[in-house]
Amino acid sequence: MLICLILQRHVSSNTFVFRTDVKSYYESINHEILLDKLAVYVKDKRVMNLLAQYAKRSVEYGGLFTDFTQGISSDCSLSPLISSFYLYELDKAMEDKSVFYRRYMDDVIVLSTSRWKLRKAIKTVNQQFAKLKLKQHPDKTTIGRIKNSFDFLGYQFGEEKITVSKRTLHNHIRRLTQPLFI
């Protein structure tokens, strides 16, 4: 993955890392916040109506209907675009920070040369998550020194090399050893 290669180039020139992920990201997207953000860019009322129908959907299963008041469908081809757009303001807020910042969907990575810069960046991420009513995934959040290594997007990064993370290997082995039911 290109983002991992770019990240590896920046690891050696930084000391500290903050890595996080949104807990249940698609399910956590707030419809009102999303539609307000979209309305800034989408001026056509018909298109906004379609986007509202996309977000505030009803699903039928076994004759029962369920109305969704939060979250977006993971099965829709529009969802990756919408979910990336939802965090656009985080990207804008991180532009003026003197840290290395990248985001892949809801996975966020910040590398910094100092604790002070890292703390400011973390504060910005936390403020943006709070505005969007999102929570960090506790098992996928890391703050520390790069020399202690960290996982991001299925890879483990250290000061000198990049390898496949233990979690990725474990999940792969688990999937391979699951019995197939036909």
C-alpha positions, 0 to 999 in steps of 0.5 A: 500500500502506498500510504504505508510506504510513505509512512515508513519514509517519515518514521525515521525523522520522527520520535512519537506516534499517535494512531487511532481508529473510529469505533464502529465508524459507519454505524456512528455517522450522525445523520444530522451532522452529515446532512448539514456538512453535505448541504454546504457543498450540495446546493441542489435540493433534489440531490440533498433529498436523495442523500437524506433518503440514503442516510435515513433509510428503512430496511425490511428483514423478514417482514419487519421494517427498521428505520435507521436514525444514525449510521450509513449502510456498509453495503452501498457503493456511495458509503466509502465516499460519504464516510471519507467526506465526514472526516474532511474537516479533520483533514483541514484542521490538521493541515496547519499542524507541524506533524506528519498526518495521514488518514485512510478512511477512519484510521488516523496516524500522526507522527511528531518530532516532539511530545508537545506537537503530538499533544496539540495534534491529539487535542485537534483529533479529539475535538474533531471527533467530539464535534462529529460524535465519534469515539476512538476504538480503545484497542486500536489507539496507540500513543508512544514512541516510534521505537516501541513500534506500532500497528497501522493498516495491518502492518507493524512499523518500527524504526527500521522496518515494516512487517505484517502485524501479528493481529493481521497474521492471526486473523489470516490464520483464523480465516484459513482454518475455519471450516467451510460450510457448503 
